């Protein structure tokens, strides 16, 4: 299915958020996730199904003021 | 210096009143040097989109963890309550801290905080167990509302973020300090040079948060050291009790006993 990953269109086979992170090479990374603007805690990723057109945000620690 | 003079924020003691942002340094190594040279115990961090190819965030996070300092995640760049609250949730999970520097921008030219949205977001986050550090203005009523919303620290701006203009509204900031003598007040934003930081501490502000003034200096580590000295001097001066300014000269050498020589 087609999704948006951090604003870019991607095609994935994964059906849930945890599997999507694995497929996208982000398994084990220190990241926080949101789907369609809603925060999804790490322990809820496996139970969060993805559907066509979903917008994923995958954020990680970055420099800030 | 008085070793008992510790800055306490939400029950946590900090070793330095100089807080540093981590953005816009020439390199991670120079950031680390600056944090060490400044003796700072708290740095601000942020969340940004991670790229699977670069995994830049993972490297940055390991550098920060190695510093052994507290982190204060921010909600920089957020323009709405929902955006800021969601960002705070994500930051709490990633950084493992209930602390959040709540920043909701209301106007893009000055990056002035939207204090109305700030109060709403602070209330929501406070109820959810966050310990909120709101980036606000010197407005007394906004400060009052933020405290009512559960904030126990306030971060008023000195001047617009990155402007380096120092304390723009001395009268307003002094009034804020006088109005809330028991609340830790941290000057966040606008400090350009160490004398600005010294001035903030002399006025009784509890700490300063500096980013651009250090990270964009020619020698950031050296500038961090200079800020550390200014902050220490300003704090000592505040504790020592500065004299009151006067309009007229007062001779410092006694006139009594002066010889009559002509």
Interface residues (C-beta under 8 A of the other chain):
Chain A: X6 X7 X24 X25 X26 X29 X30 X31 X32 X33 X34 X37 X38 X39 X41 X42 X57 X58 X59 X60 X61 X62 X63 X64 X65
Chain B: X21 X22 X23 X24 X25 X31 X44 X45 X46 X47 X48 X49 X50 X51 X52 X53 X55 X56 X57 X58 X60 X61 X64 X73 X74 X76 X82 X86 X89 X90 X91 X93 X94 X95 X161 X209 X211 X212
